[in-house]
Structures are given as C-alpha cells and as structure tokens.
C-alpha cells in the first residue's frame, strides 16, 4: 500500500511528522528521500518536536549522525556524502538502540536499510507545496499509516 499526502506549507509537513511520531515505537526507522530542499530536515524537525527535543534540528551533513535525547532517542542521519559506503558506521547497531532512526537520502544506502521501515519520498511541487509518498514495509508500519493517514 502507498499513501500520498499533499502539504501546503512547512507547518503541514511538520504536522504529518508529528502524527507519525504519535504512533512511535522503539527501533522505528524512517527513510526519507527527496531532492535538496524538499523538506527532509523539516520533516525530521516535526519528529523531534513531538519527542520533546528542544535543540535546533539541522541536517547532519558533515557529522553523518546526530543523536538527540527526547522521549525516545532520535538518531538523525544524513548519508548523502557517504556515496553508499556505510560499512564502518555500524548502522545495524542504531536500528537496535531503542530509539527512532531518521535517515535523509536513504535511497543512497538502499542495501543497508532494514527490511521493516517507513519510506517517505518528498517532492516539491512549488516553493511551498510538497507531495509525500509514504510506503510502509512491515505490519507495524502499515498499522501506523492506517492510524494516522
């Protein structure tokens, strides 16, 4: 099943993220795809806000992984610069650390993603409007989509 949602501004994108976060569970993995400037980090800000994280969320482009403490830990990854070379990062460990993992540019590490996850592709229609294509992989993720979308 695939879900499509159109948002008209950043606030609506954040609201979708917060709705998804409301159904969170430990070891949840959200994989974000989209061109530069489409709202991947905006979406992550929504997750962070809902987790009670007050720090400013920025894309971890040069850090690769940023960790935040909240209701559940948030592991925010930007794998754009890795060029698919993630063997030394220990991604599997992050998938099992009991937090929420959000991966920007997830399409660049497709072979390293867990089988069960939530894929979200974000496409810019214009300066404000975004189309989010959400694809759940696994029963837990399907239940999230049915509950909040």
DSSP file (Angstrom, degrees, kcal/mol; ACC not computed):
  #  RESIDUE AA STRUCTURE BP1 BP2  ACC     N-H-->O    O-->H-N    N-H-->O    O-->H-N    TCO  KAPPA ALPHA  PHI   PSI    X-CA   Y-CA   Z-CA
    1    1 A X              0   0    0      0, 0.0   135,-0.6     0, 0.0     2,-0.4   0.000 360.0 360.0 360.0 143.4    0.0    0.0    0.0
    2    2 A X  E     -A  135   0A   0    133,-0.2     2,-0.4     2,-0.0   133,-0.2  -0.986 360.0-156.0-130.2 140.5    1.2    3.5   -0.8
    3    3 A X  E     -A  134   0A   0    131,-2.8   131,-3.2    -2,-0.4     2,-0.4  -0.925   2.3-160.3-117.6 140.4   -0.2    6.7    0.7
    4    4 A X  E     +A  133   0A   0     -2,-0.4     2,-0.4   129,-0.2   129,-0.2  -0.981  11.4 177.1-121.6 132.0    0.1   10.2   -0.9
    5    5 A X  E     -A  132   0A   0    127,-2.4   127,-3.4    -2,-0.4     2,-0.5  -0.998  16.4-150.9-132.8 135.7   -0.4   13.4    1.1
    6    6 A X  E     -A  131   0A   0     -2,-0.4     2,-0.4   125,-0.2   125,-0.2  -0.923  11.8-165.5-106.0 128.9    0.0   17.0   -0.2
    7    7 A X  E     -A  130   0A   0    123,-2.8   123,-2.5    -2,-0.5     3,-0.1  -0.897  13.1-157.5-112.4 145.7    1.1   19.6    2.3
    8    8 A X  S    S+     0   0    0     -2,-0.4     2,-0.3   121,-0.2   121,-0.1   0.526  72.7   2.2 -99.9  -8.1    0.8   23.3    1.5
    9    9 A X  S  > S-     0   0    0    121,-0.1     4,-1.6     1,-0.1     3,-0.4  -0.969  83.1 -86.9-164.9 174.2    3.5   24.6    3.9
   10   10 A X  H  > S+     0   0    0     -2,-0.3     4,-2.8     1,-0.2     5,-0.2   0.877 120.3  59.9 -59.8 -39.3    6.2   23.6    6.4
   11   11 A X  H  > S+     0   0    0      1,-0.2     4,-2.2     2,-0.2    -1,-0.2   0.884 105.2  48.1 -59.2 -39.8    3.7   23.5    9.2
   12   12 A X  H  > S+     0   0    0     -3,-0.4     4,-2.0     2,-0.2    -1,-0.2   0.872 110.8  51.1 -69.6 -36.1    1.6   20.9    7.5
   13   13 A X  H  X S+     0   0    0     -4,-1.6     4,-2.0     2,-0.2    -2,-0.2   0.926 111.2  48.3 -64.1 -44.2    4.7   18.8    6.8
   14   14 A X  H  X S+     0   0    0     -4,-2.8     4,-2.5     1,-0.2    -2,-0.2   0.889 108.5  55.0 -61.6 -40.2    5.7   19.0   10.5
   15   15 A X  H  X S+     0   0    0     -4,-2.2     4,-2.3    -5,-0.2    -1,-0.2   0.894 106.1  50.7 -62.4 -40.7    2.1   18.0   11.5
   16   16 A X  H  X S+     0   0    0     -4,-2.0     4,-2.2     2,-0.2    -1,-0.2   0.930 110.9  49.6 -61.2 -45.0    2.3   14.9    9.3
   17   17 A X  H  X S+     0   0    0     -4,-2.0     4,-2.6     1,-0.2    -2,-0.2   0.909 110.7  49.7 -60.2 -42.9    5.7   14.0   11.0
   18   18 A X  H  X S+     0   0    0     -4,-2.5     4,-1.6     2,-0.2    -1,-0.2   0.869 108.4  53.0 -66.3 -36.5    4.1   14.6   14.5
   19   19 A X  H  < S+     0   0    0     -4,-2.3     4,-0.4     2,-0.2    -1,-0.2   0.916 111.2  46.4 -63.6 -42.3    1.2   12.4   13.6
   20   20 A X  H >< S+     0   0    0     -4,-2.2     3,-1.6     1,-0.2    -2,-0.2   0.916 110.0  54.0 -65.4 -42.3    3.5    9.6   12.6
   21   21 A X  H >< S+     0   0    0     -4,-2.6     3,-2.3     1,-0.3    -1,-0.2   0.822  94.4  69.8 -61.4 -30.6    5.6   10.1   15.8
   22   22 A X  T 3< S+     0   0    0     -4,-1.6    -1,-0.3     1,-0.3    -2,-0.2   0.718 102.1  45.8 -61.9 -18.6    2.4    9.7   17.9
   23   23 A X  T <  S+     0   0    0     -3,-1.6    -1,-0.3    -4,-0.4    -2,-0.2   0.086  90.3 145.8-106.5  19.9    2.5    6.0   16.9
   24   24 A X    <   -     0   0    0     -3,-2.3     2,-0.3   120,-0.0    -3,-0.1  -0.003  24.3-178.6 -59.5 161.2    6.2    5.6   17.6
   25   25 A X    >   -     0   0    0     74,-0.1     3,-1.2    47,-0.0    -2,-0.1  -0.967  40.5 -79.0-153.5 155.3    7.8    2.5   18.9
   26   26 A X  T 3  S+     0   0    0     -2,-0.3    73,-0.2     1,-0.2    74,-0.1  -0.285 115.7  21.7 -58.0 141.4   11.5    1.7   19.9
   27   27 A X  T 3  S+     0   0    0     72,-1.7    -1,-0.2     1,-0.2     2,-0.2   0.700  83.5 161.4  72.5  23.6   13.7    0.9   16.9
   28   28 A X  E <   -b  100   0A   0     -3,-1.2    73,-3.0    71,-0.9     2,-0.5  -0.552  23.3-157.6 -71.8 137.2   11.4    2.7   14.4
   29   29 A X  E     -b  101   0A   0     -2,-0.2    89,-2.2    71,-0.2     2,-0.5  -0.980  10.5-173.7-124.4 124.3   13.2    3.5   11.1
   30   30 A X  E     -bc 102 118A   0     71,-3.1    73,-2.7    -2,-0.5     2,-0.6  -0.975   8.6-159.7-118.5 121.8   12.0    6.3    8.8
   31   31 A X  E     -bc 103 119A   0     87,-3.2    89,-3.2    -2,-0.5     2,-0.4  -0.898   7.5-159.8-107.8 117.8   13.8    6.6    5.5
   32   32 A X  E     -bc 104 120A   0     71,-3.3    74,-2.1    -2,-0.6    73,-0.8  -0.806  10.5-180.0-103.3 136.2   13.5   10.0    3.8
   33   33 A X  E     + c   0 121A   0     87,-2.6    89,-2.9    -2,-0.4     2,-0.2  -0.961  23.9 106.7-130.1 148.6   14.1   10.5    0.1
   34   34 A X        -     0   0    0     -2,-0.3    89,-0.1    87,-0.2     3,-0.1  -0.720  61.9 -76.6 155.4 156.4   13.9   13.7   -2.0
   35   35 A X    >   -     0   0    0     87,-0.5     3,-1.6    -2,-0.2     5,-0.3  -0.130  69.2 -67.5 -67.0 169.1   15.9   16.3   -3.8
   36   36 A X  T 3  S+     0   0    0      1,-0.3    -1,-0.2     2,-0.1     0, 0.0  -0.360 122.0  16.1 -57.6 130.6   17.8   19.0   -2.0
   37   37 A X  T 3  S+     0   0    0     -3,-0.1    -1,-0.3    -2,-0.1    -2,-0.1   0.597  86.1 118.9  83.4  11.7   15.4   21.5   -0.3
   38   38 A X  S <  S-     0   0    0     -3,-1.6    -2,-0.1    84,-0.1    85,-0.1   0.691  90.3 -91.7 -86.2 -16.6   12.3   19.3   -0.5
   39   39 A X  S  > S+     0   0    0     -4,-0.2     4,-2.5    83,-0.1     5,-0.2   0.636  78.4 135.4 120.4  19.0   11.8   19.2    3.3
   40   40 A X  H  > S+     0   0    0     -5,-0.3     4,-1.8     1,-0.2     5,-0.1   0.930  84.6  42.0 -62.2 -44.9   13.5   16.1    4.7
   41   41 A X  H  > S+     0   0    0      2,-0.2     4,-2.2     1,-0.2    -1,-0.2   0.859 111.4  56.1 -71.4 -34.3   15.0   18.1    7.6
   42   42 A X  H  > S+     0   0    0      2,-0.2     4,-1.6     1,-0.2    -2,-0.2   0.926 107.4  49.7 -59.7 -44.5   11.7   19.9    8.1
   43   43 A X  H  X S+     0   0    0     -4,-2.5     4,-1.7     1,-0.2     3,-0.2   0.920 109.5  51.2 -59.8 -44.2   10.0   16.5    8.5
   44   44 A X  H  X S+     0   0    0     -4,-1.8     4,-2.7     1,-0.2    -1,-0.2   0.862 103.9  58.5 -63.2 -36.0   12.7   15.5   11.0
   45   45 A X  H  X S+     0   0    0     -4,-2.2     4,-2.8     1,-0.2    -1,-0.2   0.890 103.7  52.7 -59.4 -39.2   12.1   18.7   13.0
   46   46 A X  H  X S+     0   0    0     -4,-1.6     4,-2.0    -3,-0.2    -1,-0.2   0.908 109.4  47.6 -63.5 -42.7    8.5   17.6   13.4
   47   47 A X  H  X S+     0   0    0     -4,-1.7     4,-1.4     2,-0.2    -2,-0.2   0.944 113.5  48.6 -60.9 -47.9    9.5   14.2   14.7
   48   48 A X  H  <>S+     0   0    0     -4,-2.7     5,-2.5     1,-0.2     3,-0.3   0.914 109.7  50.9 -61.6 -45.4   12.0   15.9   17.1
   49   49 A X  H ><5S+     0   0    0     -4,-2.8     3,-1.5     1,-0.2    -1,-0.2   0.915 109.5  50.7 -58.7 -43.8    9.4   18.4   18.4
   50   50 A X  H 3<5S+     0   0    0     -4,-2.0    -1,-0.2     1,-0.3    -2,-0.2   0.776 106.5  55.5 -67.4 -25.4    6.9   15.6   19.1
   51   51 A X  T 3<5S-     0   0    0     -4,-1.4    20,-2.8    -3,-0.3    -1,-0.3   0.463 121.0-109.7 -82.7  -1.7    9.6   13.7   21.0
   52   52 A X  T < 5 +     0   0    0     -3,-1.5     2,-0.6    -4,-0.3    -3,-0.2   0.714  65.2 153.6  81.0  21.0   10.1   16.8   23.2
   53   53 A X      < -     0   0    0     -5,-2.5    -1,-0.3    -6,-0.2    17,-0.1  -0.745  22.5-176.3 -86.4 122.3   13.5   17.7   21.8
   54   54 A X        +     0   0    0     -2,-0.6    -1,-0.1    -3,-0.1     3,-0.1   0.571  47.4 107.2 -97.0 -10.5   14.1   21.4   22.1
   55   55 A X  S    S-     0   0    0      1,-0.1     2,-0.4    -7,-0.1    -2,-0.0  -0.295  83.7 -98.0 -65.4 153.5   17.5   21.5   20.3
   56   56 A X        -     0   0    0      1,-0.0     2,-0.6     0, 0.0    -1,-0.1  -0.603  38.0-138.5 -72.4 127.9   17.6   23.1   16.9
   57   57 A X        +     0   0    0     -2,-0.4     2,-0.3    -4,-0.1   -12,-0.1  -0.808  30.4 167.6 -94.2 120.3   17.5   20.3   14.3
   58   58 A X        -     0   0    0     -2,-0.6     2,-0.2   -14,-0.1     0, 0.0  -0.889  46.6 -86.3-125.0 159.6   19.8   20.8   11.3
   59   59 A X        -     0   0    0     -2,-0.3     2,-1.1     1,-0.1     3,-0.4  -0.475  32.8-138.2 -66.1 130.0   20.8   18.3    8.7
   60   60 A X     >  +     0   0    0     -2,-0.2     4,-3.0     1,-0.2    18,-0.4  -0.143  50.9 145.3 -82.7  44.0   23.8   16.3    9.9
   61   61 A X  T  4 S+     0   0    0     -2,-1.1    20,-0.3     1,-0.2    -1,-0.2   0.862  76.3  28.2 -51.4 -46.8   25.5   16.6    6.5
   62   62 A X  T  4 S+     0   0    0     -3,-0.4    -1,-0.2     1,-0.2    -2,-0.1   0.718 124.6  47.8 -92.2 -21.2   29.1   16.7    7.8
   63   63 A X  T  4 S-     0   0    0     -4,-0.1     2,-2.0     1,-0.1    -2,-0.2   0.716  86.1-154.6 -86.4 -22.5   28.5   14.8   11.0
   64   64 A X  S  < S+     0   0    0     -4,-3.0    14,-2.5    14,-0.1     2,-0.4  -0.362  75.5  38.3  74.1 -52.6   26.6   12.0    9.3
   65   65 A X  E     -D   77   0A   0     -2,-2.0     2,-0.4    12,-0.2    12,-0.2  -0.990  63.6-174.2-131.8 129.5   24.8   11.1   12.5
   66   66 A X  E     -D   76   0A   0     10,-2.7    10,-2.8    -2,-0.4     2,-0.4  -0.973  13.3-152.0-117.5 137.4   23.4   13.4   15.2
   67   67 A X  E     -D   75   0A   0     -2,-0.4     2,-0.4     8,-0.2     8,-0.2  -0.910  12.4-174.5-111.4 135.5   21.9   12.0   18.4
   68   68 A X  E     -D   74   0A   0      6,-2.4     6,-2.6    -2,-0.4     2,-0.5  -0.972  20.4-132.2-128.8 142.4   19.3   13.8   20.4
   69   69 A X        +     0   0    0     -2,-0.4     2,-0.2     4,-0.2     4,-0.2  -0.829  48.1 126.1 -95.4 128.6   17.7   12.9   23.8
   70   70 A X  S    S-     0   0    0     -2,-0.5   -18,-0.2   -17,-0.1     3,-0.1  -0.718  80.5 -46.4-151.3-157.2   13.9   13.0   24.0
   71   71 A X  S    S+     0   0    0    -20,-2.8     2,-0.3    -2,-0.2   -19,-0.1   0.896 139.4   7.5 -52.1 -42.0   11.0   10.8   24.9
   72   72 A X  S    S-     0   0    0    -21,-0.1    -1,-0.2   -47,-0.0    27,-0.1  -0.945 105.0 -92.9-126.8 152.2   12.9    8.2   22.9
   73   73 A X        -     0   0    0     -2,-0.3    27,-2.9    25,-0.2     2,-0.5  -0.372  36.9-144.3 -62.8 145.9   16.4    8.9   21.5
   74   74 A X  E     -De  68 100A   0     -6,-2.6    -6,-2.4    25,-0.2     2,-0.7  -0.968  10.3-165.9-114.4 124.9   16.4   10.3   18.0
   75   75 A X  E     -De  67 101A   0     25,-3.0    27,-2.6    -2,-0.5     2,-0.6  -0.923  10.6-168.4-110.6 105.1   19.2    9.2   15.6
   76   76 A X  E     -De  66 102A   0    -10,-2.8   -10,-2.7    -2,-0.7     2,-0.4  -0.851   7.8-174.2-102.2 118.5   19.2   11.7   12.7
   77   77 A X  E     -De  65 103A   0     25,-3.2    27,-3.4    -2,-0.6     2,-0.4  -0.884  20.7-170.4-117.9 143.1   21.4   10.6    9.8
   78   78 A X  E     + e   0 104A   0    -14,-2.5     3,-0.3   -18,-0.4    27,-0.2  -0.936  10.0 174.4-128.3 108.0   22.3   12.2    6.5
   79   79 A X    >   +     0   0    0     25,-1.9     3,-1.2    -2,-0.4     5,-0.5   0.213  44.6 110.3-101.7  14.9   24.1    9.7    4.3
   80   80 A X  G >  S+     0   0    0      1,-0.3     3,-0.9     2,-0.2    -1,-0.2   0.906  79.7  46.3 -57.0 -46.4   24.4   11.9    1.2
   81   81 A X  G 3  S+     0   0    0     -3,-0.3    -1,-0.3   -20,-0.3    -2,-0.1   0.524  94.6  78.2 -78.0  -5.3   28.2   12.3    1.4
   82   82 A X  G X  S-     0   0    0     -3,-1.2     3,-2.0     1,-0.0    -1,-0.2   0.696  82.6-146.6 -79.7 -17.8   28.8    8.6    2.0
   83   83 A X  T <  S-     0   0    0     -3,-0.9    -3,-0.1    -4,-0.4    -2,-0.1   0.862  70.9 -55.3  53.3  38.0   28.4    7.6   -1.6
   84   84 A X  T 3  S+     0   0    0     -5,-0.5     2,-1.1     1,-0.2    -1,-0.3   0.455 108.4 124.9  79.9   0.2   26.9    4.2   -0.4
   85   85 A X    <   +     0   0    0     -3,-2.0    -1,-0.2     1,-0.2     3,-0.1  -0.752  17.8 135.7 -97.9  92.7   30.0    3.4    1.7
   86   86 A X    >>  +     0   0    0     -2,-1.1     3,-1.7     1,-0.1     4,-0.5   0.260  26.1 113.8-121.2  10.6   28.5    2.7    5.2
   87   87 A X  T 34 S+     0   0    0      1,-0.3     3,-0.5     2,-0.2    -1,-0.1   0.828  81.2  46.7 -54.8 -36.1   30.3   -0.4    6.3
   88   88 A X  T 34 S+     0   0    0      1,-0.2    -1,-0.3    -3,-0.1    -2,-0.1   0.471  94.7  77.0 -88.9  -1.6   32.1    1.3    9.1
   89   89 A X  T <4 S-     0   0    0     -3,-1.7    -1,-0.2     4,-0.0    -2,-0.2   0.722  89.2-134.1 -82.5 -21.1   29.1    3.2   10.6
   90   90 A X    >X  +     0   0    0     -4,-0.5     4,-1.2    -3,-0.5     3,-1.0   0.913  37.6 168.9  67.8  42.9   27.5    0.3   12.4
   91   91 A X  H 3> S+     0   0    0     -5,-0.5     4,-1.9     1,-0.3     3,-0.4   0.880  70.7  62.4 -55.7 -40.4   24.0    1.2   11.1
   92   92 A X  H 3> S+     0   0    0      1,-0.2     4,-0.6     2,-0.2    -1,-0.3   0.856  99.6  55.6 -55.2 -35.6   22.7   -2.1   12.3
   93   93 A X  H X4 S+     0   0    0     -3,-1.0     3,-1.0     1,-0.2    -1,-0.2   0.908 106.1  50.0 -64.1 -41.8   23.5   -1.0   15.9
   94   94 A X  H >< S+     0   0    0     -4,-1.2     3,-1.3    -3,-0.4     5,-0.4   0.862 103.5  59.7 -65.2 -34.9   21.5    2.2   15.5
   95   95 A X  H 3< S+     0   0    0     -4,-1.9    -1,-0.3     1,-0.3    -2,-0.2   0.704 113.3  38.9 -65.1 -17.7   18.5    0.2   14.2
   96   96 A X  T << S+     0   0    0     -3,-1.0    -1,-0.3    -4,-0.6    -2,-0.2   0.188  84.7  99.0-118.6  15.0   18.5   -1.7   17.5
   97   97 A X  S <  S-     0   0    0     -3,-1.3   -24,-0.1    -4,-0.1    -1,-0.1   0.408  95.3-109.8 -87.8   3.0   19.3    1.0   20.1
   98   98 A X  S    S+     0   0    0      1,-0.3   -25,-0.2    -3,-0.2     2,-0.1   0.574  84.2  96.6  85.7   9.2   15.7    1.6   21.1
   99   99 A X  S    S-     0   0    0     -5,-0.4   -72,-1.7   -73,-0.2   -71,-0.9  -0.282  81.5 -83.5-110.9-161.5   15.2    5.0   19.5
  100  100 A X  E     -be  28  74A   0    -27,-2.9   -25,-3.0   -73,-0.2     2,-0.5  -0.955  36.5-155.4-110.2 128.0   13.8    6.4   16.3
  101  101 A X  E     -be  29  75A   0    -73,-3.0   -71,-3.1    -2,-0.5     2,-0.5  -0.904   9.3-173.8-104.8 125.3   16.2    6.5   13.3
  102  102 A X  E     -be  30  76A   0    -27,-2.6   -25,-3.2    -2,-0.5     2,-0.6  -0.984   6.6-166.0-118.7 122.9   15.5    9.0   10.6
  103  103 A X  E >   -be  31  77A   0    -73,-2.7   -71,-3.3    -2,-0.5     3,-0.7  -0.931   5.9-155.7-115.3 115.5   17.7    8.7    7.5
  104  104 A X  E 3  S+be  32  78A   0    -27,-3.4   -25,-1.9    -2,-0.6   -71,-0.2  -0.695  84.1  17.0 -85.1 143.1   17.9   11.5    5.0
  105  105 A X  T >  S+     0   0    0    -73,-0.8     3,-2.2    -2,-0.3    -1,-0.2   0.835  77.2 163.0  64.7  35.9   18.9   10.4    1.4
  106  106 A X  G X   +     0   0    0    -74,-2.1     3,-1.9    -3,-0.7   -73,-0.1   0.751  61.6  72.8 -58.5 -26.5   18.1    6.8    2.3
  107  107 A X  G >  S+     0   0    0    -75,-0.3     3,-0.8     1,-0.3    -1,-0.3   0.720  87.4  64.8 -62.1 -18.8   18.0    5.9   -1.3
  108  108 A X  G <  S+     0   0    0     -3,-2.2    -1,-0.3     1,-0.2    -2,-0.2   0.617 110.3  35.0 -80.4 -12.0   21.8    6.1   -1.4
  109  109 A X  G X  S+     0   0    0     -3,-1.9     3,-2.8    -4,-0.2     4,-0.5  -0.096  72.3 143.3-130.0  35.7   22.1    3.2    1.1
  110  110 A X  G X  S+     0   0    0     -3,-0.8     3,-1.2     1,-0.3    -1,-0.1   0.817  70.1  56.6 -46.6 -41.4   19.3    1.0    0.0
  111  111 A X  G 3  S+     0   0    0      1,-0.2    -1,-0.3    -4,-0.1    -4,-0.1   0.649 106.9  50.4 -69.3 -14.3   21.2   -2.2    0.6
  112  112 A X  G <  S+     0   0    0     -3,-2.8    -1,-0.2     2,-0.1     2,-0.2   0.369  85.9 106.5-105.8   2.9   21.8   -1.3    4.2
  113  113 A X  S <  S-     0   0    0     -3,-1.2     4,-0.1    -4,-0.5   -21,-0.0  -0.554  76.4-106.7 -83.8 147.1   18.3   -0.4    5.2
  114  114 A X        -     0   0    0     -2,-0.2    -1,-0.1     2,-0.1    -2,-0.1  -0.357  24.2-121.1 -68.8 154.4   16.2   -2.8    7.4
  115  115 A X  S    S+     0   0    0      1,-0.1     2,-0.6    -2,-0.0    -1,-0.1   0.910 102.2  57.6 -62.0 -43.2   13.5   -4.8    5.7
  116  116 A X  S    S+     0   0    0      2,-0.0     2,-0.3    20,-0.0    22,-0.2  -0.817  79.4 111.4 -95.2 122.1   10.8   -3.3    8.0
  117  117 A X  E     - F   0 137A   0     20,-1.3    20,-2.6    -2,-0.6     2,-0.5  -0.966  64.8 -99.7-170.8 174.0   10.7    0.5    7.8
  118  118 A X  E     -cF  30 136A   0    -89,-2.2   -87,-3.2    -2,-0.3     2,-0.5  -0.967  31.7-158.2-115.7 116.7    8.7    3.5    6.7
  119  119 A X  E     -cF  31 135A   0     16,-2.7    16,-3.0    -2,-0.5     2,-0.4  -0.811  10.0-176.2 -94.9 131.3    9.8    5.0    3.3
  120  120 A X  E     -cF  32 134A   0    -89,-3.2   -87,-2.6    -2,-0.5     2,-0.5  -0.959   6.3-167.8-131.3 115.1    8.8    8.7    2.7
  121  121 A X  E     -cF  33 133A   0     12,-2.6    12,-2.9    -2,-0.4     2,-0.5  -0.876   9.2-159.8 -99.9 131.0    9.6   10.3   -0.6
  122  122 A X  E     - F   0 132A   0    -89,-2.9   -87,-0.5    -2,-0.5     2,-0.4  -0.948   8.5-175.1-116.6 127.2    9.1   14.1   -0.7
  123  123 A X  E     - F   0 131A   0      8,-2.2     8,-2.6    -2,-0.5     2,-0.4  -0.978  21.2-132.6-123.6 132.1    8.7   16.0   -3.9
  124  124 A X  E     + F   0 130A   0     -2,-0.4     6,-0.2     6,-0.2     3,-0.1  -0.690  20.4 179.3 -82.2 129.2    8.4   19.8   -4.2
  125  125 A X  S    S-     0   0    0      4,-2.8     2,-0.2    -2,-0.4    -1,-0.2   0.818  72.6 -29.0 -92.0 -43.6    5.6   21.0   -6.4
  126  126 A X  S    S-     0   0    0      3,-1.2    -1,-0.3     0, 0.0     0, 0.0  -0.772  93.7 -56.4-151.5-162.1    6.4   24.7   -5.9
  127  127 A X  S    S+     0   0    0     -2,-0.2     3,-0.0     1,-0.2    -3,-0.0   0.829 133.3  13.4 -57.5 -34.5    8.0   26.8   -3.2
  128  128 A X  S    S+     0   0    0   -119,-0.1     2,-0.3  -118,-0.0    -1,-0.2   0.762 105.6  87.5-112.0 -36.1    5.6   25.7   -0.5
  129  129 A X        -     0   0    0   -121,-0.1    -4,-2.8  -123,-0.1    -3,-1.2  -0.511  50.4-178.9 -81.1 133.3    3.6   22.7   -1.7
  130  130 A X  E     -AF   7 124A   0   -123,-2.5  -123,-2.8    -2,-0.3     2,-0.5  -0.963  19.8-147.6-128.3 146.1    5.1   19.2   -1.2
  131  131 A X  E     -AF   6 123A   0     -8,-2.6    -8,-2.2    -2,-0.3     2,-0.6  -0.972  14.9-160.5-112.2 121.4    3.8   15.7   -2.1
  132  132 A X  E     -AF   5 122A   0   -127,-3.4  -127,-2.4    -2,-0.5     2,-0.6  -0.898   2.8-163.6-103.0 122.4    4.7   13.0    0.4
  133  133 A X  E     -AF   4 121A   0    -12,-2.9   -12,-2.6    -2,-0.6     2,-0.5  -0.932  12.8-165.4-105.3 114.9    4.6    9.4   -0.9
  134  134 A X  E     -AF   3 120A   0   -131,-3.2  -131,-2.8    -2,-0.6     2,-0.5  -0.895  10.0-178.4-112.2 123.8    4.6    7.1    2.1
  135  135 A X  E     -AF   2 119A   0    -16,-3.0   -16,-2.7    -2,-0.5     2,-0.3  -0.956  13.2-151.9-124.8 112.7    5.3    3.4    1.8
  136  136 A X  E     - F   0 118A   0   -135,-0.6     2,-0.5    -2,-0.5   -18,-0.2  -0.619   4.2-163.3 -83.2 142.2    5.2    1.1    4.8
  137  137 A X  E     + F   0 117A   0    -20,-2.6   -20,-1.3    -2,-0.3     4,-0.2  -0.932  62.6  16.2-123.4 104.5    7.3   -2.0    4.9
  138  138 A X  S  > S-     0   0    0     -2,-0.5     4,-2.0   -22,-0.2     3,-0.2  -0.181  91.4 -82.6 111.7 153.9    6.1   -4.4    7.6
  139  139 A X  H  > S+     0   0    0      1,-0.2     4,-2.4     2,-0.2     5,-0.2   0.871 122.8  53.9 -60.2 -43.5    3.0   -4.8    9.7
  140  140 A X  H  > S+     0   0    0      1,-0.2     4,-1.8     2,-0.2    -1,-0.2   0.908 111.6  46.0 -59.4 -41.5    3.9   -2.2   12.4
  141  141 A X  H  > S+     0   0    0      2,-0.2     4,-2.1     1,-0.2    -1,-0.2   0.844 110.0  53.4 -72.7 -33.8    4.4    0.5    9.7
  142  142 A X  H  X S+     0   0    0     -4,-2.0     4,-2.4     2,-0.2    -1,-0.2   0.904 108.1  51.4 -64.2 -40.6    1.2   -0.4    7.9
  143  143 A X  H  X S+     0   0    0     -4,-2.4     4,-1.9     2,-0.2    -2,-0.2   0.885 107.8  52.6 -63.7 -38.9   -0.6    0.0   11.2
  144  144 A X  H  X S+     0   0    0     -4,-1.8     4,-2.2     2,-0.2     5,-0.3   0.945 110.2  47.6 -60.5 -48.2    0.9    3.4   11.7
  145  145 A X  H  X S+     0   0    0     -4,-2.1     4,-2.3     1,-0.2    -2,-0.2   0.910 112.2  48.9 -61.7 -42.6   -0.2    4.5    8.2
  146  146 A X  H  < S+     0   0    0     -4,-2.4    -1,-0.2     1,-0.2    -2,-0.2   0.850 113.4  48.6 -65.2 -32.8   -3.7    3.2    8.8
  147  147 A X  H  < S+     0   0    0     -4,-1.9    -2,-0.2    -5,-0.2    -1,-0.2   0.848 126.6  19.7 -76.6 -35.0   -3.9    5.0   12.2
  148  148 A X  H  <        0   0    0     -4,-2.2    -2,-0.2    -5,-0.1    -3,-0.2   0.572 360.0 360.0-118.1 -10.0   -2.7    8.5   11.1
  149  149 A X     <        0   0    0     -4,-2.3    -3,-0.1    -5,-0.3    -2,-0.1   0.451 360.0 360.0-107.6 360.0   -3.0    8.9    7.4
